[in-house]
Amino acid sequence: MRRLILAASLSMLAAPALAQPAPETRTCIDNREIRNTRLDKDSGLYVRAVGGWWRNKAGNCPVFRPNTAIRSTSTLNRKCENDVIVVFDPLSQMELGACTLDKWEKVADDAVPKGN
């Protein structure tokens, strides 16, 4: 019985050490902080801002793809959770669709897809 209690206690102590910390998140990113932008159809919108790369899955927006651009409909000078962004072809100016932003999640440099 003691061994069982000891084993259970040790496993409870080890569990937090195995858990990965939650990624840092932000609600908004100021446009003046953004240095680079990448769109990836599988994983979202990436922006390089002060402090590194941030990802916004935007509800797995189906119109995200390379060689497209985004336009924000917000009158504020930032991109925030629940803002609507319009994805368009920069050559034809044809709008491909719109998506709603989620929270911004900090990602490592090696998690960012290579350029558009």
C-alpha positions in Angstrom: 0.0 0.0 0.0 2.8 2.4 0.8 4.5 1.7 -2.5 1.3 2.5 -4.3 0.8 5.8 -2.5 4.5 6.7 -3.1 4.2 5.8 -6.8 1.1 7.9 -7.1 2.7 10.9 -5.3 5.8 10.7 -7.5 3.7 10.6 -10.7 1.8 13.7 -9.6 5.0 15.5 -8.9 6.4 14.6 -12.3 3.3 15.6 -14.3 3.9 19.3 -14.2 7.5 18.9 -15.3 6.3 17.0 -18.4 3.7 19.6 -19.3 4.7 22.1 -21.9 4.1 25.8 -21.0 1.3 27.5 -22.8 2.6 29.8 -25.6 2.7 33.5 -25.0 -0.3 35.2 -26.6 -1.4 38.7 -27.4 -4.8 40.2 -28.3 -3.4 42.9 -30.6 -0.2 43.7 -32.6 0.4 47.3 -33.6 0.9 47.8 -37.3 4.0 49.9 -36.8 5.6 46.9 -35.0 5.1 44.6 -38.1 8.3 44.1 -40.1 7.3 41.1 -42.3 4.1 39.1 -43.1 3.6 35.6 -44.4 0.5 33.7 -45.2 0.3 29.9 -45.1 -2.8 28.0 -46.1 -2.2 25.3 -43.5 -1.2 27.2 -40.5 -2.2 30.9 -40.7 -1.0 34.4 -40.8 2.5 35.1 -39.5 3.9 38.5 -38.7 7.4 39.4 -37.6 7.1 42.1 -35.0 9.2 43.6 -32.3 10.1 40.6 -30.2 9.9 37.8 -32.8 7.3 35.9 -34.9 3.6 35.7 -34.1 1.0 33.4 -35.7 -2.7 34.0 -36.0 -4.7 31.0 -37.2 -7.7 33.2 -38.0 -10.1 30.2 -37.7 -8.1 28.3 -40.3 -8.9 30.8 -43.0 -9.4 28.9 -46.3 -8.2 31.8 -48.5 -4.8 32.1 -46.9 -2.2 31.2 -49.5 1.2 32.4 -50.8 1.4 35.4 -53.1 -1.6 37.1 -51.6 -1.9 40.1 -49.4 -4.2 41.2 -46.6 -6.1 44.4 -45.8 -7.5 45.1 -42.4 -11.0 46.6 -42.1 -10.2 48.1 -38.7 -9.8 51.9 -38.4 -7.3 51.4 -35.5 -3.6 51.1 -36.4 -3.3 47.4 -35.2 -4.5 43.9 -35.9 -6.6 42.5 -33.1 -8.6 39.4 -32.1 -12.0 39.6 -33.8 -10.9 42.1 -36.5 -11.9 41.1 -40.0 -9.1 40.9 -42.6 -9.6 40.7 -46.3 -7.3 38.5 -48.4 -6.7 39.7 -52.0 -4.5 39.1 -55.0 -2.1 42.1 -55.1 -1.8 42.0 -58.9 -5.5 41.9 -59.9 -6.7 43.5 -56.6 -9.4 40.8 -56.6 -10.7 39.9 -53.2 -10.5 36.2 -52.4 -12.4 36.3 -49.1 -12.4 37.6 -45.5 -11.5 36.0 -42.2 -11.7 36.9 -38.5 -8.5 37.1 -36.5 -8.0 35.0 -33.4 -5.4 35.6 -30.6 -1.8 36.0 -31.6 0.5 33.2 -30.5 4.3 33.6 -30.3 6.2 31.0 -32.4 9.8 30.1 -32.8 11.6 31.2 -35.9 11.9 27.7 -37.2 8.1 27.2 -37.0 7.5 30.0 -39.6 7.0 28.9 -43.2 9.6 30.0 -45.6 8.8 33.2 -47.7 5.9 33.6 -50.0 
